Amino acid sequence: LMGEMVDVTIDARYFFGGAVSNAQIKWVALGHDYYFNYQGRGRWTFQDFDYDRLDTENYIETSSGVWAEKVSEGEGVTDAEGRFVVRLPAGAANHPGSQVYTIEATVTDESNQPVSGRVRVVVHQGKVYVGVAPDSYLSQAGKTSRFNMIAVDWDSQVVPNQVVEYRIVERRWTSVLEKDTDGRMAWTWDLEEIEVASGSVTLDAEGKGQVEYVPPRGGTYKLYATTRDDAGNEILSSGFMWVSSPEYVSWRQRNDNRVTLIADADTYHPGDTAQILIPSPFQGETLALVTVERDSFLHTEVIHMTTNSYVYQLPIEDLYAPNIYVSVMLIKGIDEHTTYAQFRFGMIPVTIDTERLLMDVEVTPILPEGLETAGPGDTITLDVKTRDWAGNPVSAEVGIGVTDLSVLGLMSPNSPPLLEYFYSRRGLGIMTASTLTISADDYVQYVTNGRKGGGGGGGGYPGVIEIRQDFVDTPLWEP
């Protein structure tokens, strides 16, 4: 628990069991975010997380490729029993959320042979967790919107009557082109959080509650939820919501050709309509090619975006299960806001629940009249009924397999579940490209005052392609 002490005993022994005494030890404690694995229903966020955060200061890359923060490190010598105790406080002031500590120690024996070992310890920020989930990840400016909250303990059991303080802010980005360390122009950002609502809510007997607010304008909104356990530990979590508007929205500009698409839900069912926000960086009307993809194209559509927070409506069909990929290619021509043709590309995976594709098969044996059990040579009739997910009768092809129960008692079934076989998650077989990536205008902007990237050779400004435009008439006399 946050604020307590973590004691780790390092026990060094030879293969035959003897203690490795008076051996040099080097140890390091690494911490990375702990994501509470909620076992109940629904999808909740149980930590304070910024989708646009990229803070690598004080972080190192571990041998497994996972980024982790160095919490502490030290050296020591094992005692006569081959033991050494590492003692460090649980939790850091600059990291208030729950963490997983990985304590790794390397012992070097008298033959100068190093051997390493590690252990993981979960440091909880409190005795309870507060989960946050919006009714929908997408909303509209001026429309009443809702965030839901839930309080649970470490075992995912609800904690009733928990008092939660909340604060809802608009995350307003200001993007400015400035020179980077290489002398090229690149986007930099300033973030201002503007409070739009605050208060407290007491969760009910089922540990749940809800807050409402009205977003005044388009943009990104975040709810901070704070509570305390009976030991006084502060627990913090948050949730996000993206709001569209007919007015121009100042989304955070990126130094590449990508946009981040946002879906209104995590999972869909056939018959639902998915709403996908396209946060365009362009002003004015923009052309967009929307494609639904998997191993091939499932749907294509060209739309004219009159706002840079356009919400695309996608009806979910049966054939989209178990998953699809929605890609958007934005094309912006030259106008009063754009001096050269540009493009942006975004893609989002969409998961479709396969529960409704599963049939309920009921098999009832009908024995010969007058018999309670069947014997060798008897004829048994099997009454088979098939129903869909809603309990309605459906026509189906049915395969019957009869196996001696004693055989199944000797070994496990060797047939995989049919649903997983036919509807396991599928990969993407489509590649998207644009000739605008080799546009001369785009390349000049790329080198001089556009996105980050390398230059090249040539005269004039390094890397700039000078296109001949002045074609003077030249007389030719050929007697």
Disulfide bonds with the S-S distance in Angstrom:
none
